[in-house]
């Protein structure tokens, strides 16, 4: 499943790394592209959207 989420408080590439690691704890095979400039996180995963959103929020980020 492909998801595209807006994460307004992702400020830098380190934030993107943190988000990627949080998602990959849920689904180790997930493909994550986090772009701090556009604030978009694209995820290809077998996990549910709810699980992915929760992982990002647990890492300290908001989703709009």
Helices and strands as residue ranges (DSSP letters): E 2-6, H 13-26, E 31-35, E 40-44, H 49-58
